[in-house]
Amino acid sequence: MSTTDPDALLGPADIRELATALGVRPTKQRGQNFVIDANTVRRIVRTAEVKPHDVVVEIGPGLGSLTLGLLEAADRVVAVEIDDVLAGALPSTVAARLPERASHFSLVHSDAMHVRELPGPPPTALVANLPYNVAVPVLLHMLDRFPTIERTLVMVQAEVADRLAARPGNKVYGVPSVKANWYCDVKRAGAIGRNVFWPAPNVDSGLVSLVRRPAPVATTASKADVFAVVDAAFAQRRKTLRAALAGWAGSPAAAEAALVAAGVSPQARGEALTVEEFARIAEAKQ
């Protein structure tokens, strides 16, 4: 870890100056809200428990607020940016503000959903201010594609944070909750106010911590099979599982047989089940 100039991080004036120089206006289409508060950046890095040996992947670095904070704490940072202008400018920002750390930074100019490999050593952590409109699919893709990611901390819309961290029985428990739990132990890790962003979003944000399970869910069913049950259960979440899984199983009777074999009540609803119970249902399908 390096001891760096405290002014290396970007403040509100730096962000606006950079944006003006690049002709950048944050777009709703890409869910861009840039962090303009250095203390928030420090808090995210601290909450993410970034260590000097970590290789951190960051999705949607934007103008580089969080990137610089991560580079101060980690061994390496790999940033994935889809925006042409932002991707072109970020290496220069890193070189100007943290010159002694620039060789520890890599940029991947791509849509995160299309990333299949990353340069350098395998990533050990994922830390990102995720664009609101693609947060869940991007998160699940990265967890699936890069099993070496042990710890994740993402900043997302508060509503999405609640869904990801929800437990069975909670009214917002659903597909994102179960699928995230397939990979990780998930919990809320704090709230973020609106005034630390530019432009200020009209929704609150939350931090979500995801720690990779030491071992995957014990099941003979494939992830695809388990996720198919999850998708079917929540596609008609108000229905009992006997009815909701009828299409998946082939008939209501076949769904009931799989549920009984899995030790799950056919009258239960998807929102009551753990990921392990969904896995047992997938295993029990004849």
Disulfide bonds with the S-S distance in Angstrom:
none
